């Protein structure tokens, strides 16, 4: 009986030690969050603000998502209407359109 308790204790300590050894990089935020934080440090408006502005500015379109181009400092917003996809490139600092493609 004492041996079973001892084995359980050892296994518990090994599990705890394994958790402590997880590299710090594995505990970090996802890369998208890092890019968004860096964009805001560089002067970009929060994506939430850009999304709200453009959802209101695109009546009849369904908003599908976005990407951030750190090199250009632009958000690319994706919309759907009548089965056709449109992309709107938006300046991350001003929220103004800098390009459009699709429908």
C-alpha positions as CSV (number, residue, x, y, z in Angstrom):
1,X,0.0,0.0,0.0
2,X,2.8,2.4,0.9
3,X,4.5,1.7,-2.5
4,X,1.3,2.7,-4.3
5,X,1.1,6.0,-2.4
6,X,4.8,6.6,-3.1
7,X,4.4,5.9,-6.9
8,X,1.4,8.3,-7.0
9,X,3.4,11.0,-5.3
10,X,6.4,10.6,-7.6
11,X,4.1,10.7,-10.7
12,X,2.4,13.8,-9.3
13,X,5.8,15.5,-8.8
14,X,6.9,14.5,-12.3
15,X,3.7,16.0,-13.8
16,X,4.3,19.3,-12.0
17,X,7.9,19.3,-13.1
18,X,6.8,18.8,-16.7
19,X,4.5,21.7,-16.5
20,X,7.2,24.0,-15.1
21,X,9.5,23.0,-18.0
22,X,7.1,24.3,-20.7
23,X,9.1,26.9,-22.6
24,X,8.1,30.5,-22.2
25,X,7.5,30.8,-25.9
26,X,4.8,28.2,-25.7
27,X,3.1,30.3,-23.0
28,X,3.1,33.5,-25.1
29,X,0.1,35.1,-26.8
30,X,-0.8,34.0,-30.4
31,X,1.2,35.7,-33.1
32,X,-1.9,37.6,-34.3
33,X,-2.2,39.3,-30.9
34,X,1.5,40.2,-31.0
35,X,1.1,41.8,-34.5
36,X,-2.0,43.7,-33.3
37,X,-0.2,45.1,-30.3
38,X,2.8,46.1,-32.4
39,X,0.5,47.8,-34.9
40,X,-1.1,49.9,-32.1
41,X,2.4,50.8,-30.8
42,X,3.2,52.0,-34.3
43,X,0.1,54.2,-34.4
44,X,-2.6,52.0,-35.9
45,X,-6.2,52.3,-34.7
46,X,-7.6,49.2,-32.9
47,X,-9.1,46.7,-35.3
48,X,-12.4,46.9,-33.4
49,X,-12.7,50.6,-34.3
50,X,-11.9,49.9,-38.0
51,X,-14.4,47.0,-38.1
52,X,-17.2,49.1,-36.6
53,X,-16.6,52.0,-39.0
54,X,-16.6,49.8,-42.1
55,X,-19.5,47.6,-41.1
56,X,-21.6,50.7,-40.9
57,X,-20.1,51.9,-44.2
58,X,-20.9,48.7,-46.1
59,X,-24.7,48.3,-45.8
60,X,-26.0,45.1,-47.4
61,X,-22.6,43.3,-46.9
62,X,-21.7,40.7,-44.4
63,X,-18.4,41.2,-42.7
64,X,-16.2,38.0,-42.9
65,X,-13.0,39.0,-41.2
66,X,-9.7,40.8,-41.6
67,X,-5.9,40.6,-41.8
68,X,-3.2,43.2,-40.9
69,X,-0.3,44.0,-43.3
70,X,2.4,45.2,-40.9
71,X,4.6,46.3,-43.7
72,X,2.0,48.6,-45.2
73,X,0.2,49.4,-42.0
74,X,-3.1,48.5,-43.6
75,X,-6.0,46.3,-42.6
76,X,-7.6,44.2,-45.3
77,X,-11.3,43.7,-44.5
78,X,-13.3,41.0,-46.2
79,X,-17.0,41.4,-47.0
80,X,-19.6,39.2,-48.8
81,X,-22.7,40.3,-50.8
82,X,-24.8,38.2,-53.1
83,X,-22.2,35.5,-53.1
84,X,-19.4,37.8,-54.2
85,X,-16.4,38.6,-51.9
86,X,-15.0,42.1,-51.7
87,X,-11.8,43.2,-50.0
88,X,-11.3,46.7,-48.7
89,X,-7.8,47.8,-47.8
90,X,-7.9,50.4,-45.1
91,X,-5.1,52.6,-43.7
92,X,-4.6,51.4,-40.1
93,X,-3.9,54.9,-38.8
94,X,-6.7,56.9,-40.4
95,X,-9.3,54.3,-41.3
96,X,-9.5,55.6,-44.8
97,X,-9.8,53.3,-47.8
98,X,-6.6,52.8,-49.8
99,X,-7.8,50.1,-52.1
100,X,-10.6,47.8,-53.1
101,X,-10.9,44.6,-55.0
102,X,-13.7,42.1,-55.8
103,X,-17.4,42.8,-56.2
